[in-house]
Amino acid sequence: MPIPADTAQFQRTNIVKRLVRFALYDRTKQDFVHNTAQIVAEWNKGNEDLWVFNNEKYESLGQVIFRTTEKYDEPMMQRYAIILELCI
């Protein structure tokens, strides 16, 4: 995802960080299941299409928890979606 070109409304120098927000969304209830988690990403001007997540540098990666179960219920799980928001 390249960063937009400089315009009167957007200046690249105003970018202070890059992060991804994500949440689990219940399509049946039309509502979010839990609070949104946020993960900081590094940015390299020479390769701005690449989002790098450094779990040794940023504690925010500690928020990401995946749970598995032996009682996987496929019809129930199909009602959920993961929503991602790429932020600069």
JOQUI-V602162 format. One line per field, one symbol per residue. phi: phi as a letter, one per 40 degrees, with the letter a starting at -180 (. if undefined). burial: I if it has 16 or more other ideal C-beta (glycine too) atoms within 10 Angstrom, else O. A space follows every 50 residues. Layout:
phi=???
burial=???
//
This chain:
phi=.ccdccbccbbdcccbababbaacbccccfaccacccbbcbcbbdcaccc bbbbcccbccccccbbbbacccbddccccbbcbbbcbb
burial=OOOOOOOOOOOOOOOOOIIIOIIOIOOOOOOOOOOOIOIOIOOOOOOOOO IOOOOOOOOIOOOOOOOOOOOOOOOOOOOOOOOOOOOI
//
